[in-house]
């Protein structure tokens, strides 16, 4: 009986650690809106660079490695980042609270 209890507790703890599910409207399971710009800004550098890398590549632009990311003054409620890849081409990444990322480049 005790052995069975030991298996239930760890599985329950793992289920509680899953990341929140966010739908396309930018709300979580509780129905509250998620500020995607703030969420990205709060990420550790490596994860934030990964978000930027994916956004640049998804925009069809070349990038093998993000070497710098600088937070610029916001444009209204939209966070703006100047991101450079290994080719040193600057990309402007705009993230509004809704989370629809826009990538502009000087390519």
C-alpha positions as CSV (number, residue, x, y, z in Angstrom):
1,X,0.0,0.0,0.0
2,X,2.8,2.5,0.8
3,X,4.6,1.6,-2.5
4,X,1.5,2.6,-4.4
5,X,1.3,5.9,-2.6
6,X,4.9,6.7,-3.5
7,X,4.1,6.4,-7.2
8,X,1.0,8.6,-7.0
9,X,2.7,11.6,-5.4
10,X,5.6,12.0,-8.0
11,X,3.1,11.7,-10.9
12,X,0.8,14.2,-9.3
13,X,3.7,16.6,-8.9
14,X,4.8,16.2,-12.5
15,X,1.3,17.0,-13.7
16,X,1.3,20.2,-11.6
17,X,4.6,21.3,-13.3
18,X,3.3,21.4,-16.9
19,X,3.5,24.7,-18.6
20,X,0.3,26.7,-19.0
21,X,-1.7,26.1,-22.1
22,X,-2.1,29.4,-24.1
23,X,-4.6,29.5,-26.9
24,X,-4.4,31.6,-30.1
25,X,-6.3,34.4,-28.5
26,X,-3.5,34.9,-26.0
27,X,-5.5,33.6,-22.9
28,X,-4.5,30.9,-20.5
29,X,-6.6,28.0,-19.1
30,X,-8.1,30.4,-16.5
31,X,-9.3,32.7,-19.3
32,X,-7.1,35.6,-18.4
33,X,-5.1,37.4,-21.0
34,X,-1.3,36.9,-21.2
35,X,1.0,39.8,-22.0
36,X,3.3,38.1,-24.5
37,X,5.7,41.1,-24.7
38,X,6.2,40.9,-20.9
39,X,6.5,37.2,-21.0
40,X,9.3,37.3,-23.6
41,X,11.1,40.1,-21.8
42,X,11.1,38.1,-18.5
43,X,12.7,35.0,-20.2
44,X,16.3,34.2,-19.4
45,X,18.6,35.4,-22.3
46,X,19.1,32.0,-23.9
47,X,15.4,31.3,-24.1
48,X,14.6,34.9,-25.3
49,X,17.3,34.6,-28.0
50,X,15.6,31.3,-29.0
51,X,12.3,33.1,-29.4
52,X,14.0,35.8,-31.6
53,X,15.9,33.2,-33.6
54,X,12.6,31.3,-34.3
55,X,10.8,34.5,-35.3
56,X,13.6,35.5,-37.7
57,X,13.7,32.1,-39.3
58,X,9.9,31.9,-39.5
59,X,10.0,35.2,-41.4
60,X,12.2,33.5,-44.0
61,X,15.3,35.4,-43.1
62,X,18.8,33.8,-42.6
63,X,20.1,33.5,-39.1
64,X,22.4,30.8,-37.6
65,X,22.9,32.4,-34.2
66,X,21.5,35.4,-32.3
67,X,24.5,37.4,-31.0
68,X,22.8,40.4,-29.5
69,X,19.3,41.6,-28.5
70,X,18.7,45.1,-27.2
71,X,15.4,46.3,-25.8
72,X,14.4,49.6,-27.5
73,X,11.9,52.1,-26.3
74,X,8.3,50.8,-26.7
75,X,6.1,52.0,-29.5
76,X,2.9,52.4,-27.6
77,X,2.3,49.1,-25.8
78,X,4.4,47.2,-28.3
79,X,7.9,46.0,-27.1
80,X,10.6,46.5,-29.7
81,X,14.0,44.6,-29.8
82,X,17.0,45.2,-32.1
83,X,18.4,41.7,-32.7
84,X,21.5,40.8,-34.6
85,X,22.5,37.4,-35.9
86,X,26.0,36.2,-36.7
87,X,25.9,38.1,-40.1
88,X,25.5,41.3,-38.1
89,X,22.3,42.3,-40.0
90,X,19.9,44.2,-37.7
91,X,16.4,42.9,-37.3
92,X,13.6,44.8,-35.6
93,X,11.3,42.5,-33.7
94,X,8.0,44.0,-32.4
95,X,6.0,42.1,-29.8
96,X,2.6,43.6,-28.9
97,X,0.8,42.3,-25.7
98,X,-1.3,40.0,-27.9
99,X,1.9,38.3,-29.0
100,X,1.7,38.5,-32.8
101,X,5.4,39.0,-33.5
102,X,6.5,41.2,-36.5
103,X,10.0,41.0,-37.9
104,X,11.5,43.8,-40.0
105,X,15.0,43.6,-41.5
106,X,17.4,45.7,-43.6
107,X,18.2,42.7,-45.9
